[in-house]
Amino acid sequence: MPLNNSFIAGIFLSDLFRKEAVTHATRRLAGEVVLASSVPSRALTGPMILVVAGGLTFGSTASYARKETVVGWLTPQAGLIRLAARQDEIVSHVYVKEGRSVSAGQIQAIIW
């Protein structure tokens, strides 16, 4: 392509600029793209990927159980009864509603 025919934004480039400047302006998007990363960024990428993967693994597999310690007294009609567990347990189901009367031998809760 002859330089005297180069036309950008209404200006003939060959009339206003040097030959090298016109060549550079017409070929400014030609060339290789070089993607270079620094050593510290490459060194931090691996550990950051491990931290994110560990967090995602923990968040998707961990269980979040609510735990309560209950200390109290059962008050039957004839006196007091203290109810205490010998070791930590989990109440899985309660069969008796508050304020209801219970009979002897009736299952009140399942503890496991």
C-alpha positions in Angstrom: 0.0 0.0 0.0 1.6 3.3 -1.0 2.1 5.9 1.7 0.5 8.7 -0.2 -2.8 6.8 -0.1 -2.9 6.4 3.8 -5.9 8.2 5.1 -6.9 8.5 8.7 -9.6 10.8 10.1 -9.5 13.1 7.0 -5.7 13.5 7.0 -3.3 12.1 4.5 -0.6 10.7 6.7 2.2 10.8 4.1 1.8 14.5 3.8 2.1 15.3 7.6 4.4 12.6 9.2 7.6 10.8 8.6 7.5 7.4 6.8 8.3 5.5 10.0 5.5 7.2 11.9 3.0 6.4 9.2 4.2 2.7 9.1 3.8 2.5 12.9 0.3 4.0 12.9 -0.9 1.6 10.2 0.6 -1.5 11.9 0.0 -0.6 15.6 -2.2 -3.7 16.2 0.2 -6.1 14.5 2.6 -8.1 16.6 2.8 -10.6 19.4 1.1 -10.4 22.7 3.4 -11.2 25.6 1.8 -12.2 28.8 4.4 -12.2 31.6 3.7 -12.7 35.3 6.0 -11.9 38.1 7.6 -14.6 40.3 5.7 -13.5 43.5 2.4 -13.6 41.7 3.1 -17.1 40.4 4.3 -18.2 43.9 1.1 -16.9 45.6 -1.3 -18.4 43.0 -0.9 -22.0 44.1 -1.4 -21.4 47.8 -4.4 -19.1 47.1 -6.0 -21.8 45.0 -5.5 -24.3 47.8 -7.0 -21.9 50.4 -10.1 -21.3 48.2 -10.5 -25.1 47.5 -10.1 -25.9 51.2 -12.7 -23.3 52.1 -15.2 -24.6 49.6 -14.6 -28.1 50.7 -15.1 -27.2 54.4 -18.2 -25.2 53.6 -19.8 -27.9 51.6 -19.1 -30.8 53.9 -19.1 -29.4 57.5 -22.1 -29.8 59.7 -23.4 -27.0 61.8 -25.2 -28.4 64.8 -26.7 -26.2 67.4 -25.7 -27.4 70.9 -27.2 -26.5 74.1 -26.5 -27.3 77.7 -29.7 -27.6 79.7 -29.6 -27.8 83.5 -33.0 -27.9 85.2 -35.4 -29.6 87.5 -38.5 -31.7 86.8 -41.2 -30.8 89.2 -43.6 -33.7 89.7 -46.6 -33.2 92.0 -44.9 -34.9 94.9 -41.4 -33.4 95.3 -38.4 -32.6 93.0 -36.4 -34.8 90.7 -33.1 -33.8 89.3 -32.4 -34.9 85.7 -28.7 -35.0 84.6 -26.8 -36.8 82.0 -23.5 -38.6 82.8 -22.0 -37.6 79.5 -22.8 -35.2 76.7 -25.7 -36.5 74.6 -28.0 -35.2 71.9 -31.8 -35.0 72.2 -33.1 -36.3 68.9 -36.8 -36.2 69.6 -39.1 -35.0 72.4 -42.4 -36.8 72.8 -44.0 -34.7 75.6 -45.3 -31.2 75.1 -44.8 -28.5 77.8 -47.6 -28.5 80.4 -48.8 -32.0 79.7 -49.0 -34.6 82.4 -47.0 -37.9 82.0 -47.5 -41.3 83.4 -44.9 -43.7 84.9 -42.8 -45.4 82.3 -43.8 -43.1 79.4 -41.1 -42.2 77.0 -40.5 -38.5 77.2 -37.4 -38.0 74.9 -34.9 -39.9 72.8 -31.3 -39.1 73.7 -28.4 -40.4 71.7 
